[in-house]
Every structure is written in C-alpha cells, then in structure tokens.
Amino acid sequence: MNKFGKWSFFLAIISLVLFIAFALLLTTGYALRLSPSTTSAVGTIAVVVLVASVIVSLVSLAKGETGKWKLAPWLLIGASVLVLVILLNVVWMSG
C-alpha cells in the first residue's frame, strides 16, 4: 500500500498550485495591490506544504513503499529551482 507516497503526491500538487498562484502574483504585478503579508503568506504556505510533502516522501522511502508517487515533491523542487533561476536571470538581464 502506498499510503505515504500518495499523501506526498497530494501535498506536492497543493504546493504546486500555491507556487503557481505566488508566481502569478509576482509576475503580473498584482502583488503590489495586495498587502505584503498576503503575498508572503501564499509563498510561505506553499513552502511549508512542500516541506511536509518531502517529509512524507522520506517516510515513504524509509518504509520501503513501491511506486513513483513519492517522486513528486522532488520533481517540484527541481522545477521550482529552475523557474527561480530563470526569473533571476530575467531580472538580472533587465537591470
């Protein structure tokens, strides 16, 4: 049974949705209309959910569960780092 692996996948999907919302707030400029605490809260919750997903993924690995469900948070971390690097390069090139 892949109980922990599926929870890891589910939490990674929630984190992905929050990261997309956070990125849209920042890239569209809508974050300027909101209070800084609102934008910060969306980003912070996304990171906390991603960390929880990674912890559940590690528990799944420790219990020896099979399946690819537990790979989701690691792929999301890789994608997030890639997007962050791209955004930092865009900011650096425009400055």
Secondary structure by P-SEA (a helix, b strand, c coil): caaaaaaaaaaaaaaaaaaaaaaaaaaacccccccaaaaaaaaaaaaaaaaaaaaaaaaaaaacccccccaaaaaaaaaaaaaaaaaaaaaaaac
